[in-house]
Amino acid sequence: MESNNVISFADKLIAAIEQKGTPCIVGLDPRFKDLPAAITQQCLDEYGETLTGITHSILRFNQQVIDIVSPYVPAVKPQIAFYEMYGPPGVQAYLETITYARQKGLLVIADVKRNDIGSTVAAYSNAFLGRVPFWNNQLKPVFNVDAVTVNPYLGSDGIQPFLDDCQKYGKGIFVLVKTSNPSSSEFQHLPVEGEAFYLHVARKCKAWGENIMGNQGFSSVGLVVGATFPQEAIQIRKLLPQALFLVPGFGFQGGKAEDMKHFFINGRGAIINSSRGIIHAYRQEPYARKYGEEQYQQAIAESLQTMIRQVDQILQ
Amino acid sequence: MESNNVISFADKLIAAIEQKGTPCIVGLDPRFKDLPAAITQQCLDEYGETLTGITHSILRFNQQVIDIVSPYVPAVKPQIAFYEMYGPPGVQAYLETITYARQKGLLVIADVKRNDIGSTVAAYSNAFLGRVPFWNNQLKPVFNVDAVTVNPYLGSDGIQPFLDDCQKYGKGIFVLVKTSNPSSSEFQHLPVEGEAFYLHVARKCKAWGENIMGNQGFSSVGLVVGATFPQEAIQIRKLLPQALFLVPGFGFQGGKAEDMKHFFINGRGAIINSSRGIIHAYRQEPYARKYGEEQYQQAIAESLQTMIRQVDQILQ
């Protein structure tokens, strides 16, 4: 497991994209109030109006979503905030969601945006990507995902422990470079030596990723580049042809299919994420009218097929 | 609880500093391998070589540390990475550590460095500072700490949900501005319009905090400014006389007592944190030789008194 023959995350992701035939991935960001009543009613009956009832509702919903999407997508991206908000049982639901997704053959990208000084980041990295010290210096995996999102603000020593675990265990990171939210420009676009700040972060990512190149020409140090900023994606892609882009913000946040081509290089090297637009599709038009909450599974399935088709047309 | 008469976090912190007579706080960053054998042996007997054994060891140790330090300091700062690394039971130990510290009259600053897009940050903010939606739109506190550390990279909309909860519930945030780690300069010192990047972040913090001013002249939007960078602290203090500084990196990371005066304004407005230097003092000189692991409690108590005295001398 710690040999030099470990397969790089980048190669695993590229292979999974080719196998499934799409770079679309699904964000597992379940909102309790938006869950189908059929599921919450079932858990209410079993667990009452308790925290356990909530976190089991979330887990059960996720398992159904994973059953629906796992034949079609290479990866899922569970956002930890929506689980951590329910405390330890919420984190338990997060862990079981990860386990279930991996059992179904999916790669799992934990959207955690963790960051800290080096000695603290080592704890995060060990927990999500590596191994954690137990009794008698035994090392055991805890969350054991394939990749995490990380925040670059503290510089190299807040990234290095992740790089070590990436190399050792065939894992990956996606560094926040240009985020999908409206105010991302406040700091990320500040001018530094004639260039936007985010491009300096992108250059650092290039350096961080140079020793973790896979055989398919991509590094396991990827970048988060928001779907809502295609012009910035062009700039970053010029600098980093060998970087994997994780592209959030498609659909619900406003990212458009026709812009997606800018995130790829020769049709490869990016994954496009939609969260609410897929998993809660039954609450949005046209699926709300067509299927309604009762047929939430059909709404999830159809919204995913629509997204896959849209992105596929762009890549043809 | 949601009335306008809520006491601001800034006022609560200033009052607690005055009551205890020191701005020193203790970081609860327990490393399992560094815990006293007396505690781990006890938990090994009770729970075996299990994850529960580890997380109970951590919790029991924390409770003893809190018993020792709570008469003397205004606040503790538990670093979540060292709990999250042990999965859901680790987060349970984190929650119980928070509860115990608050029962002992301490303010609790959750060192989580969370950050994300607005809708996701709302989940974090509700979990740590505010109230989380349960069944039937009931709102309940989950971690219920007094303040959190946050990362600014995503700009205002990744901060606003925290500001809302700060105002509503009398809570605070400390925004990473100039961090204590060696590589913090890589991005934080990039030149933007003739000024280091971190000063632009500091200015934003000023704007974010202007509507959450307490009666003592300080805002509940504080800043993280590393003890290892006193010159930068002078620059930031010029811009933000009304900001609370959370100053990590004292002791173990190299921050020196004589430099601490630069972080204050008229002897007020900063809290100085030491983590490993206090809680694992029995593993470091001169306490390791003087007390050894058996008398870990004396080592913790004496290292704290030394720190308090050093900082007090500077402030006289």
HADDOCK unambig.tbl for C-alpha pairs under 7 A between the chains (distance, minus, plus):
assign (segid A and resid 49 and name CA) (segid B and resid 135 and name CA) 6.09 0.50 0.50
assign (segid A and resid 81 and name CA) (segid B and resid 120 and name CA) 6.36 0.50 0.50
assign (segid A and resid 81 and name CA) (segid B and resid 123 and name CA) 5.83 0.50 0.50
assign (segid A and resid 81 and name CA) (segid B and resid 124 and name CA) 5.66 0.50 0.50
assign (segid A and resid 82 and name CA) (segid B and resid 123 and name CA) 6.11 0.50 0.50
assign (segid A and resid 85 and name CA) (segid B and resid 123 and name CA) 5.87 0.50 0.50
assign (segid A and resid 85 and name CA) (segid B and resid 124 and name CA) 6.03 0.50 0.50
assign (segid A and resid 85 and name CA) (segid B and resid 127 and name CA) 4.53 0.50 0.50
assign (segid A and resid 85 and name CA) (segid B and resid 132 and name CA) 6.92 0.50 0.50
assign (segid A and resid 86 and name CA) (segid B and resid 142 and name CA) 6.67 0.50 0.50
assign (segid A and resid 87 and name CA) (segid B and resid 142 and name CA) 6.24 0.50 0.50
assign (segid A and resid 88 and name CA) (segid B and resid 88 and name CA) 4.94 0.50 0.50
assign (segid A and resid 88 and name CA) (segid B and resid 89 and name CA) 6.86 0.50 0.50
assign (segid A and resid 88 and name CA) (segid B and resid 91 and name CA) 5.42 0.50 0.50
assign (segid A and resid 88 and name CA) (segid B and resid 92 and name CA) 5.32 0.50 0.50
assign (segid A and resid 89 and name CA) (segid B and resid 88 and name CA) 6.85 0.50 0.50
assign (segid A and resid 91 and name CA) (segid B and resid 88 and name CA) 5.41 0.50 0.50
assign (segid A and resid 92 and name CA) (segid B and resid 88 and name CA) 5.32 0.50 0.50
assign (segid A and resid 113 and name CA) (segid B and resid 115 and name CA) 6.83 0.50 0.50
assign (segid A and resid 115 and name CA) (segid B and resid 113 and name CA) 6.84 0.50 0.50
assign (segid A and resid 117 and name CA) (segid B and resid 181 and name CA) 5.72 0.50 0.50
assign (segid A and resid 120 and name CA) (segid B and resid 81 and name CA) 6.35 0.50 0.50
assign (segid A and resid 123 and name CA) (segid B and resid 81 and name CA) 5.83 0.50 0.50
assign (segid A and resid 123 and name CA) (segid B and resid 82 and name CA) 6.11 0.50 0.50
assign (segid A and resid 123 and name CA) (segid B and resid 85 and name CA) 5.86 0.50 0.50
assign (segid A and resid 124 and name CA) (segid B and resid 81 and name CA) 5.66 0.50 0.50
assign (segid A and resid 124 and name CA) (segid B and resid 85 and name CA) 6.02 0.50 0.50
assign (segid A and resid 127 and name CA) (segid B and resid 85 and name CA) 4.55 0.50 0.50
assign (segid A and resid 132 and name CA) (segid B and resid 85 and name CA) 6.92 0.50 0.50
assign (segid A and resid 135 and name CA) (segid B and resid 49 and name CA) 6.10 0.50 0.50
assign (segid A and resid 142 and name CA) (segid B and resid 86 and name CA) 6.68 0.50 0.50
assign (segid A and resid 142 and name CA) (segid B and resid 87 and name CA) 6.25 0.50 0.50
assign (segid A and resid 153 and name CA) (segid B and resid 153 and name CA) 6.66 0.50 0.50
assign (segid A and resid 153 and name CA) (segid B and resid 187 and name CA) 6.58 0.50 0.50
assign (segid A and resid 154 and name CA) (segid B and resid 179 and name CA) 6.78 0.50 0.50
assign (segid A and resid 154 and name CA) (segid B and resid 183 and name CA) 6.68 0.50 0.50
assign (segid A and resid 154 and name CA) (segid B and resid 184 and name CA) 4.86 0.50 0.50
assign (segid A and resid 155 and name CA) (segid B and resid 183 and name CA) 5.29 0.50 0.50
assign (segid A and resid 155 and name CA) (segid B and resid 184 and name CA) 5.44 0.50 0.50
assign (segid A and resid 155 and name CA) (segid B and resid 186 and name CA) 5.60 0.50 0.50
assign (segid A and resid 155 and name CA) (segid B and resid 187 and name CA) 6.32 0.50 0.50
assign (segid A and resid 156 and name CA) (segid B and resid 183 and name CA) 5.87 0.50 0.50
assign (segid A and resid 157 and name CA) (segid B and resid 183 and name CA) 5.81 0.50 0.50
assign (segid A and resid 179 and name CA) (segid B and resid 154 and name CA) 6.79 0.50 0.50
assign (segid A and resid 181 and name CA) (segid B and resid 117 and name CA) 5.70 0.50 0.50
assign (segid A and resid 183 and name CA) (segid B and resid 154 and name CA) 6.68 0.50 0.50
assign (segid A and resid 183 and name CA) (segid B and resid 155 and name CA) 5.29 0.50 0.50
assign (segid A and resid 183 and name CA) (segid B and resid 156 and name CA) 5.86 0.50 0.50
assign (segid A and resid 183 and name CA) (segid B and resid 157 and name CA) 5.81 0.50 0.50
assign (segid A and resid 184 and name CA) (segid B and resid 154 and name CA) 4.86 0.50 0.50
assign (segid A and resid 184 and name CA) (segid B and resid 155 and name CA) 5.44 0.50 0.50
assign (segid A and resid 186 and name CA) (segid B and resid 155 and name CA) 5.62 0.50 0.50
assign (segid A and resid 187 and name CA) (segid B and resid 153 and name CA) 6.57 0.50 0.50
assign (segid A and resid 187 and name CA) (segid B and resid 155 and name CA) 6.33 0.50 0.50
assign (segid A and resid 190 and name CA) (segid B and resid 192 and name CA) 6.65 0.50 0.50
assign (segid A and resid 191 and name CA) (segid B and resid 192 and name CA) 5.79 0.50 0.50
assign (segid A and resid 192 and name CA) (segid B and resid 190 and name CA) 6.65 0.50 0.50
assign (segid A and resid 192 and name CA) (segid B and resid 191 and name CA) 5.79 0.50 0.50
assign (segid A and resid 192 and name CA) (segid B and resid 192 and name CA) 5.14 0.50 0.50
